[in-house]
Amino acid sequence: MSLFFDNNKLFDAEGHLTDDGLYALKDGTLDDLGALEAAEHLTFCDYCLLRYTALIDAAPECLKTPMRDLIPQVQNLMRLRRFRIMTNRYVSTAAAVALAFMMWRCISIGAVDITVPQLNQATEPRPSFGQTVSTVVGGFYKSLDNACRDFTLVAQSGIDQLKTQNGSTTAQGD
């Protein structure tokens, strides 16, 4: 004996869902194809939809209420998703700003030395693509190192000035 309802008995001669078919849909004893056909039929047949709704409304009240409250769990998931979205936006923005600042710093100061030595075409071979890329990347890293070193020097100078101001303030207060 099969656990599933016979799909051949799902519809009557007029093309509507049979009572047994509606009960099978409500009880979940339709196989995947039968459930798909019944759901598709309910989307366009108002007569069967009204019968199915009445069948569900006639169910005992204990079957209509959920077994547990899902609102707190859904709210926690929504908070977590909102936090992740906002964090990803800010991290992406911060990375873009930092990259833009570094590129602006390298270009405005002219720290990137991308000059490729001019070669005598008759005596020396042309540098390969890898050598050219290596020269450009090396220049970028050199300028990045210079920018970081300049930032560290400026930060240290500011810290020294703060120490000096605090030292003179405490000396005047004595």
N, C-alpha and C positions, 0 to 999 in steps of 0.2 A: 504494500500500500504506500502511495506517494504522500509526502508531507505537504506538497504544494497543490494548489487548486488547479483543475484542468482548464487551460486557457480556451479550449473549444467551447466551454460553457460560460465564458465571460460576458458575451454579448447575446442579446435576443435577436429575433428575426427582423425587428425594426431598427436595429443598430444601437440600442441603448444597453447599458450595463444591466445584467440580471441582478435580482436581489441577492442570490448566492455570491455573485461577483463582487457586489458592494460589501457584503460581510467578509469575504476573503480579503478585500483591499483593507478594510478596517482592522482585521485580525493579523494582517501581515503574512498570509499564507500564499500570496501570489509569488511566482518566480519573477526574476528580473524583467523578462520580456512582458509578462502579464501586467506587472506593476507599471511599466513604462506605457503600455497601451492604455491602461485604465487612467493613468494620470493625464495622458495626452487627450483622451476622450473627455475628461472632466474640464479641461481648459476651454472647450468650445461647446459643450452640451449643458445648457442651463438646467434642463429637466433632471439629468442625472446628478448634477452638482447639488441641486436642492434636495434630492433624495439622500445623497451622501451626507450633506450637512445635517439633515433631520436625524439620520442614523447616529451621527456623532453626538448631537445634542441630547439624544435619548440615552446616552451612556450614563452609568452611575457617576455621581459627583466625585467619588474617590478616584476615578480614572481620568478625570479632567484636570485635576490639580497635579502639578509636578511633584516628583518625589523629594526634591530638595531645591532650595532657593539658589538660583544661579547668578543673581544680580551682583553680589560681592565679588565673585570670581571673574565675571565679565568686566566689572569696573576695574579690578586690579590689572587685568590683561590690557585694558584700554590705557590705563596710566603708564604701564610699562612700555607699550608701543609708542605713546606720545613722547615719553622720555627719550626713547631710542631715536625717534625721528628728529627731535630737537637737538639732541647731542650730535647726531650725524651732520646736521646742517651747520652747527657751530664749528665743529671740527673741520669740515670741508672748507668753510669760509676762512677760518684761521690759517689753514694750510695754504689756501690761495693767496691770502694777504701776505703771508710770510714769503712765499715764493715770488710774488710780485715785487715786494720790497727788496729782496735779494737781487732780482734781475735789474731793478731800477738802480740799485746801488752799484752794481757791477758796470752797468752801461754809463751812468752819469759820471762816475769817477774815471772811467776809461781804464779800469783795472784789468779788464780782459785783454790780453795781448794775443790776438789771433793772427798775428802776421806770420805768414809762411814765407820763409826765405826765398828770394828770387834766385832761380837757378839758371845757370848758363845752359841753354838748351842743347848746345853742341857737345858739352863735356859731361854733364851730370844728368842722371835719369830723373824723371819726375817722381815726387813722393807718392806713395800709394795712398789709397783712401784711408786705410787703417792708420797710417802715420798722420795724416791730416786730422782725422777724428781725435787721435791721441793728443795732438797739439792743442786742439780746441778744448777738449775736456780737461787737459792739464791746466790750461789758462783759466778755465772756469773754477777749478778747485783752488788754484792759487788766489784768485780774486775772492773766493768764498772764505779762504783762510785769512786773507787780509781784512775782510769786512768783520769777521768774528774777532780778530785781534783788535781792530779799531773800536769795536763795541765794548770789548773788555776794558780797554784803556779809558774810554769815556766813562764807563760805569765806575771804575776804580777812582778816577778823578772826582766824580760826584760824591763817592763815599768819603774820600779824603776831605772834600770841602765840608761835608756834613759833620765829620769828626772835628774839624777845625772850628766850625761854628758852635758846636756843642761844648768844646773845650773852652772857648772864649766866653760863652754864656755862663758856664759854671765858675769860671775865674772871676767874672764880674759879680756874680751872686755871692761870692765869699766875702 
